[in-house]
């Protein structure tokens, strides 16, 4: 693709890659719980592992892409990928435990549903606020600051994330999620949630 197609074509290609990553690389915190430094490449993991895997893959398509961070609960602990498509900024949240399989534009609101789970963004002057809706309840999930940080800093934080003492939302129990067939499965401790069949995008 080499970042030379039309913007809609490039967005579609990147979003197809995002969905494929939700199918092939599960979100899980097993390495964190077991004390392993990182999962094997391509085996999924937390937001950091999945963002790094997607970053490599999307750069392979010729897309300009960089690691980025977001705030959850006031702490800058989430990793995602910032992209430029035809000069327009987007964010890919492939490391989310929920199937956020579409790009978030940096300059305009977006609303979509994937496997019955709703996602909505509200751009502000310095950030994008992201909301997620499940079972008729919408929650503010994170803030993506528009100002980028040096990628070397983010990589250093990823390398030390399990030794930093940070309390993640998934630090105290098993989390595992993946798109399987045309359903989205989310395991929280010993409870499995199955989200309905349907057109994912």
Backbone torsions as a table, in degrees:
resi	resn	phi	psi	omega
1	UNK	NA	-41.3	173.5
2	UNK	52.0	28.6	173.1
3	UNK	58.8	30.9	-177.0
4	UNK	-117.3	-5.9	178.7
5	UNK	-78.2	179.9	175.4
6	UNK	-68.6	157.9	-178.5
7	UNK	-58.9	-47.1	178.3
8	UNK	-59.1	-39.2	179.2
9	UNK	-64.6	-41.9	-179.5
10	UNK	-69.3	-41.2	176.8
11	UNK	-59.4	-45.3	-179.7
12	UNK	-61.1	-43.3	-179.7
13	UNK	-64.7	-41.2	179.7
14	UNK	-67.7	-40.7	179.9
15	UNK	-68.3	-31.9	173.5
16	UNK	-64.0	-40.2	176.6
17	UNK	-65.2	-40.3	177.7
18	UNK	-58.5	-48.6	-179.1
19	UNK	-63.4	-39.3	178.3
20	UNK	-61.4	-37.3	178.2
21	UNK	-68.3	-34.8	175.6
22	UNK	-67.4	-26.1	176.7
23	UNK	-80.9	-41.6	-169.4
24	UNK	-94.5	-22.2	-175.9
25	UNK	-128.5	101.8	-176.3
26	UNK	-70.3	153.0	166.3
27	UNK	-79.7	131.0	174.7
28	UNK	-158.7	158.4	179.0
29	UNK	-117.5	26.1	-174.6
30	UNK	-64.6	-38.0	179.0
31	UNK	-67.2	-39.1	177.3
32	UNK	-61.9	-46.3	-177.4
33	UNK	-67.2	-33.5	-177.0
34	UNK	-92.4	-6.5	177.3
35	UNK	82.5	16.0	175.9
36	UNK	-78.9	146.5	-176.8
37	UNK	-66.5	-36.5	179.3
38	UNK	-167.9	154.7	177.7
39	UNK	-75.1	169.3	174.4
40	UNK	-67.2	145.7	179.3
41	UNK	-54.8	134.8	179.0
42	UNK	82.9	1.8	-178.1
43	UNK	-100.4	12.7	180.0
44	UNK	80.6	-159.8	-178.4
45	UNK	141.2	-151.3	179.4
46	UNK	-84.2	-173.4	-176.8
47	UNK	-57.3	-37.4	-178.9
48	UNK	-62.8	-47.6	-178.4
49	UNK	-63.2	-43.9	-177.7
50	UNK	-70.9	-36.6	177.7
51	UNK	-64.9	-42.1	179.0
52	UNK	-63.5	-41.8	179.3
53	UNK	-64.1	-44.1	179.6
54	UNK	-66.6	-38.4	179.7
55	UNK	-57.2	-46.3	178.7
56	UNK	-62.0	-44.2	-176.5
57	UNK	-67.4	-43.4	-175.9
58	UNK	-73.5	-31.4	173.5
59	UNK	-65.4	-30.7	175.9
60	UNK	-64.1	-20.2	175.1
61	UNK	-85.3	-2.3	-178.9
62	UNK	88.6	13.1	-178.3
63	UNK	-87.8	137.1	173.3
64	UNK	-72.2	118.6	-174.0
65	UNK	-146.9	149.0	-177.4
66	UNK	-145.5	153.1	172.0
67	UNK	-66.0	147.4	179.6
68	UNK	-143.9	169.5	-179.6
69	UNK	-129.6	163.8	176.0
70	UNK	-144.0	159.5	179.3
71	UNK	-98.1	130.9	172.2
72	UNK	-121.9	123.6	-179.3
73	UNK	59.5	31.7	178.9
74	UNK	83.7	-1.8	-179.7
75	UNK	-112.8	139.3	-178.3
76	UNK	-85.3	79.6	-170.8
77	UNK	-124.9	2.5	-176.0
78	UNK	-109.5	141.1	179.4
79	UNK	-113.6	139.7	175.3
80	UNK	-147.9	-171.0	-175.3
81	UNK	-124.8	132.7	176.6
82	UNK	-99.8	133.3	-177.3
83	UNK	-128.2	155.7	171.0
84	UNK	-120.6	119.1	179.2
85	UNK	-122.3	113.6	-177.8
86	UNK	54.3	38.0	177.3
87	UNK	81.9	0.7	-178.9
88	UNK	-108.5	139.7	-176.3
89	UNK	-86.0	141.3	177.4
90	UNK	-141.2	162.4	173.5
91	UNK	-127.5	138.1	177.2
92	UNK	-113.8	118.7	-177.7
93	UNK	-103.4	60.3	-177.9
94	UNK	-72.6	-15.0	-179.7
95	UNK	-87.9	3.3	178.3
96	UNK	-69.5	144.5	174.4
97	UNK	-72.7	-13.6	176.2
98	UNK	-105.7	156.5	-169.5
99	UNK	-79.8	69.2	177.4
100	UNK	-82.2	76.7	-168.9
101	UNK	-96.5	21.4	172.6
102	UNK	-127.1	156.7	179.9
103	UNK	-73.9	148.1	172.8
104	UNK	-100.6	113.3	175.5
105	UNK	-65.6	144.1	-178.8
106	UNK	-78.1	-19.1	-169.8
107	UNK	-117.5	6.6	-180.0
108	UNK	-157.3	157.2	178.9
109	UNK	-67.8	152.3	172.3
110	UNK	-144.1	146.8	177.4
111	UNK	-139.2	131.7	176.7
112	UNK	-156.1	166.0	178.5
113	UNK	-125.8	138.3	179.1
114	UNK	-136.9	118.8	-176.7
115	UNK	55.2	38.1	177.4
116	UNK	78.6	3.2	179.2
117	UNK	-106.7	128.7	-175.5
118	UNK	-95.4	144.1	176.6
119	UNK	-129.6	139.9	-178.8
120	UNK	-145.4	138.2	177.6
121	UNK	-119.6	148.8	175.7
122	UNK	-130.0	103.7	177.7
123	UNK	-70.3	140.2	173.4
124	UNK	-125.9	-176.2	-174.0
125	UNK	-63.9	-33.1	-175.2
126	UNK	-122.8	0.3	-174.2
127	UNK	-158.4	168.0	169.3
128	UNK	-118.1	120.8	175.6
129	UNK	-89.2	132.3	-176.5
130	UNK	-114.4	134.7	-179.7
131	UNK	-123.1	145.9	179.4
132	UNK	-126.6	136.1	-179.7
133	UNK	-118.7	123.3	174.3
134	UNK	-133.5	133.8	178.3
135	UNK	51.6	47.2	175.3
136	UNK	69.0	7.1	177.7
137	UNK	-113.9	123.9	178.6
138	UNK	-102.1	136.3	179.7
139	UNK	-127.7	142.6	172.1
140	UNK	-75.2	117.8	-173.2
141	UNK	-101.9	-32.7	-178.7
142	UNK	-167.1	165.8	173.5
143	UNK	-124.0	124.1	176.1
144	UNK	-97.4	111.5	177.4
145	UNK	-72.9	136.3	-176.9
146	UNK	-74.8	-26.8	180.0
147	UNK	-72.5	119.6	-179.3
148	UNK	-74.4	157.0	173.6
149	UNK	-111.8	157.0	177.3
150	UNK	-57.9	132.4	-177.5
151	UNK	-61.8	-32.4	179.1
152	UNK	-61.3	-36.5	178.1
153	UNK	-66.0	-43.1	-179.4
154	UNK	-65.1	-41.9	178.5
155	UNK	-62.2	-38.8	178.2
156	UNK	-65.5	-38.9	177.3
157	UNK	-66.5	-38.3	177.3
158	UNK	-63.4	-42.6	-177.6
159	UNK	-62.6	-28.6	-177.0
160	UNK	-110.3	14.2	-169.8
161	UNK	-64.9	-31.8	-178.1
162	UNK	-83.6	-10.8	-179.6
163	UNK	-108.5	4.0	-171.3
164	UNK	-89.3	-9.6	-177.7
165	UNK	79.7	7.7	179.7
166	UNK	-69.3	136.1	175.0
167	UNK	-94.5	109.8	178.7
168	UNK	-89.3	160.2	177.4
169	UNK	-59.7	-20.6	-177.0
170	UNK	-110.2	20.8	-173.5
171	UNK	-75.7	-18.9	-168.5
172	UNK	-113.0	12.8	178.9
173	UNK	-171.7	166.8	-178.3
174	UNK	-68.6	133.8	171.9
175	UNK	-132.4	132.9	179.7
176	UNK	-153.3	127.6	177.7
177	UNK	-145.1	151.0	-176.2
178	UNK	-167.3	148.1	169.2
179	UNK	-83.5	123.5	179.7
180	UNK	-125.7	116.4	-174.9
181	UNK	62.8	-123.6	177.6
182	UNK	-112.3	29.6	176.8
183	UNK	-129.9	156.2	175.6
184	UNK	-111.1	126.7	-178.0
185	UNK	-111.7	134.9	179.9
186	UNK	-133.0	116.5	178.7
187	UNK	-102.3	121.5	176.9
188	UNK	-120.5	106.4	-174.0
189	UNK	56.1	-111.6	-178.8
190	UNK	-109.7	18.1	179.9
191	UNK	-114.7	125.4	-179.6
192	UNK	-104.6	123.0	175.2
193	UNK	-103.2	131.9	179.6
194	UNK	-119.6	119.5	-178.1
195	UNK	-96.5	148.5	-160.8
196	UNK	-66.9	159.7	173.6
197	UNK	-65.4	155.8	177.9
198	UNK	157.0	170.7	179.8
199	UNK	-68.7	116.7	-172.9
200	UNK	-72.4	-27.4	-177.1
201	UNK	-128.7	NA	NA
